[in-house]
């Protein structure tokens, strides 16, 4: 999967802002991420994973429920 490169995700501060916004949006909804998903997001914010790698990890993880 090749997602386009987004300039708003080019540095840690921008990734952190985007993830914080998404977490606030999803809070107390079925979209609220699991601890595993939050760990992946932390690795993304820190620059240890690309968004494509996060998506790949999510696709490989067993579904909950």
C-alpha atoms as an extended CHARMM CRD file, in Angstrom:
* protein
*
        65  EXT
         1         1  UNK       CA              0.0000000000        0.0000000000        0.0000000000  PROA      1               0.0000000000
         2         2  UNK       CA              1.5090000000        3.3210000000       -1.0450000000  PROA      2               0.0000000000
         3         3  UNK       CA             -0.1840000000        6.2680000000        0.5950000000  PROA      3               0.0000000000
         4         4  UNK       CA              0.8110000000        9.7420000000       -0.5290000000  PROA      4               0.0000000000
         5         5  UNK       CA              3.3840000000       11.6440000000        1.5020000000  PROA      5               0.0000000000
         6         6  UNK       CA              1.7070000000       14.3510000000        3.5390000000  PROA      6               0.0000000000
         7         7  UNK       CA              3.7670000000       17.4040000000        4.4050000000  PROA      7               0.0000000000
         8         8  UNK       CA              1.7130000000       17.9240000000        7.5570000000  PROA      8               0.0000000000
         9         9  UNK       CA              3.2570000000       14.7180000000        8.9270000000  PROA      9               0.0000000000
        10        10  UNK       CA              6.8470000000       15.6690000000        8.1050000000  PROA      10              0.0000000000
        11        11  UNK       CA              8.1020000000       16.2120000000       11.6490000000  PROA      11              0.0000000000
        12        12  UNK       CA              7.4040000000       14.9240000000       15.1340000000  PROA      12              0.0000000000
        13        13  UNK       CA              5.4640000000       17.9890000000       16.2770000000  PROA      13              0.0000000000
        14        14  UNK       CA              3.1170000000       17.7970000000       13.3070000000  PROA      14              0.0000000000
        15        15  UNK       CA              2.6000000000       14.0480000000       13.7160000000  PROA      15              0.0000000000
        16        16  UNK       CA              1.9500000000       14.5550000000       17.4380000000  PROA      16              0.0000000000
        17        17  UNK       CA             -0.6260000000       17.2620000000       16.7190000000  PROA      17              0.0000000000
        18        18  UNK       CA             -2.4040000000       15.0990000000       14.1090000000  PROA      18              0.0000000000
        19        19  UNK       CA             -2.5010000000       12.0380000000       16.3700000000  PROA      19              0.0000000000
        20        20  UNK       CA             -3.6860000000       14.0730000000       19.3820000000  PROA      20              0.0000000000
        21        21  UNK       CA             -6.5030000000       15.5110000000       17.2680000000  PROA      21              0.0000000000
        22        22  UNK       CA             -7.5270000000       12.0530000000       16.0650000000  PROA      22              0.0000000000
        23        23  UNK       CA             -7.4700000000       10.6650000000       19.6120000000  PROA      23              0.0000000000
        24        24  UNK       CA             -9.6800000000       13.5030000000       20.8770000000  PROA      24              0.0000000000
        25        25  UNK       CA            -12.0680000000       12.9060000000       17.9790000000  PROA      25              0.0000000000
        26        26  UNK       CA            -12.2870000000        9.1650000000       18.7210000000  PROA      26              0.0000000000
        27        27  UNK       CA            -12.4690000000        9.4700000000       22.5250000000  PROA      27              0.0000000000
        28        28  UNK       CA            -15.4430000000        7.6170000000       24.0490000000  PROA      28              0.0000000000
        29        29  UNK       CA            -16.5110000000        6.1920000000       20.6930000000  PROA      29              0.0000000000
        30        30  UNK       CA            -16.0530000000        2.7470000000       19.1660000000  PROA      30              0.0000000000
        31        31  UNK       CA            -13.1010000000        4.2810000000       17.2820000000  PROA      31              0.0000000000
        32        32  UNK       CA            -11.1480000000        4.8550000000       20.5150000000  PROA      32              0.0000000000
        33        33  UNK       CA             -7.8880000000        2.9330000000       19.9510000000  PROA      33              0.0000000000
        34        34  UNK       CA             -6.8370000000       -0.0790000000       21.9840000000  PROA      34              0.0000000000
        35        35  UNK       CA             -3.5900000000       -0.0280000000       23.9850000000  PROA      35              0.0000000000
        36        36  UNK       CA             -1.8700000000       -1.8510000000       21.1050000000  PROA      36              0.0000000000
        37        37  UNK       CA             -3.1110000000        0.7190000000       18.6060000000  PROA      37              0.0000000000
        38        38  UNK       CA             -1.9900000000        3.5430000000       20.9040000000  PROA      38              0.0000000000
        39        39  UNK       CA              1.4760000000        1.9690000000       21.1180000000  PROA      39              0.0000000000
        40        40  UNK       CA              1.6740000000        1.9180000000       17.3220000000  PROA      40              0.0000000000
        41        41  UNK       CA              0.6070000000        5.5620000000       17.2090000000  PROA      41              0.0000000000
        42        42  UNK       CA              3.3200000000        6.4560000000       19.7210000000  PROA      42              0.0000000000
        43        43  UNK       CA              5.9160000000        4.7490000000       17.5380000000  PROA      43              0.0000000000
        44        44  UNK       CA              4.5540000000        6.6780000000       14.5430000000  PROA      44              0.0000000000
        45        45  UNK       CA              4.7540000000       10.0120000000       16.3780000000  PROA      45              0.0000000000
        46        46  UNK       CA              8.3250000000        9.2340000000       17.4580000000  PROA      46              0.0000000000
        47        47  UNK       CA              9.2490000000        8.5270000000       13.8260000000  PROA      47              0.0000000000
        48        48  UNK       CA              9.9330000000        4.8330000000       14.3860000000  PROA      48              0.0000000000
        49        49  UNK       CA              7.1170000000        3.7470000000       12.0400000000  PROA      49              0.0000000000
        50        50  UNK       CA              5.6180000000        5.2710000000        8.9260000000  PROA      50              0.0000000000
        51        51  UNK       CA              1.8650000000        5.4910000000        8.6060000000  PROA      51              0.0000000000
        52        52  UNK       CA              2.0740000000        2.6520000000        6.0680000000  PROA      52              0.0000000000
        53        53  UNK       CA              3.8960000000        0.4960000000        8.6180000000  PROA      53              0.0000000000
        54        54  UNK       CA              1.2490000000        1.2820000000       11.2410000000  PROA      54              0.0000000000
        55        55  UNK       CA             -1.4740000000        0.2230000000        8.8280000000  PROA      55              0.0000000000
        56        56  UNK       CA              0.4380000000       -2.9380000000        7.9510000000  PROA      56              0.0000000000
        57        57  UNK       CA              0.7980000000       -3.8540000000       11.6300000000  PROA      57              0.0000000000
        58        58  UNK       CA             -2.9190000000       -3.2490000000       12.1990000000  PROA      58              0.0000000000
        59        59  UNK       CA             -3.8330000000       -5.4570000000        9.2460000000  PROA      59              0.0000000000
        60        60  UNK       CA             -1.6480000000       -8.2670000000       10.6270000000  PROA      60              0.0000000000
        61        61  UNK       CA             -2.9560000000       -8.0710000000       14.1920000000  PROA      61              0.0000000000
        62        62  UNK       CA             -5.8190000000      -10.3180000000       15.2780000000  PROA      62              0.0000000000
        63        63  UNK       CA             -9.1630000000       -8.5450000000       15.4990000000  PROA      63              0.0000000000
        64        64  UNK       CA            -10.6540000000       -7.9370000000       18.9090000000  PROA      64              0.0000000000
        65        65  UNK       CA            -14.0840000000       -9.0500000000       19.9870000000  PROA      65              0.0000000000
